[in-house]
Amino acid sequence: MKQVYVSKITSSGQLSIPKEVRQALGIEEEYVLLEPIGDAILLRRVRGLQEELYEYFDHEAKTRGLTREDMERAIKSSKKKVFEEFLHGRT
């Protein structure tokens, strides 16, 4: 049987999500989607841009034999390069 949780909505409309639920969904300090469905609300984690990029390029990376770590290094390197180009263009 699935665990059921009870949360209180504050007078300002805030709702606390129990730690166990946040951990299970991988939710930290980020946004979530709330979708009303009848008398229920579906809560979903919003994936970050980096996670979306990984999924988008996942197929191509697998065919080329690249790992997630390879992609993280490439993204980090690209961020640094773009930042440096931006700074040099502003001086």
Rosetta blueprint (number, residue, H / E / L):
1 M L
2 K L
3 Q L
4 V L
5 Y L
6 V L
7 S L
8 K L
9 I E
10 T L
11 S L
12 S L
13 G L
14 Q L
15 L E
16 S L
17 I L
18 P L
19 K H
20 E H
21 V H
22 R H
23 Q H
24 A H
25 L H
26 G L
27 I L
28 E L
29 E L
30 E L
31 Y L
32 V E
33 L E
34 L E
35 E E
36 P E
37 I E
38 G L
39 D L
40 A E
41 I E
42 L E
43 L E
44 R E
45 R E
46 V L
47 R L
48 G L
49 L H
50 Q H
51 E H
52 E H
53 L H
54 Y H
55 E H
56 Y H
57 F H
58 D H
59 H H
60 E H
61 A H
62 K H
63 T H
64 R H
65 G L
66 L L
67 T L
68 R H
69 E H
70 D H
71 M H
72 E H
73 R H
74 A H
75 I H
76 K H
77 S H
78 S H
79 K H
80 K H
81 K H
82 V H
83 F H
84 E H
85 E H
86 F H
87 L H
88 H H
89 G H
90 R H
91 T L
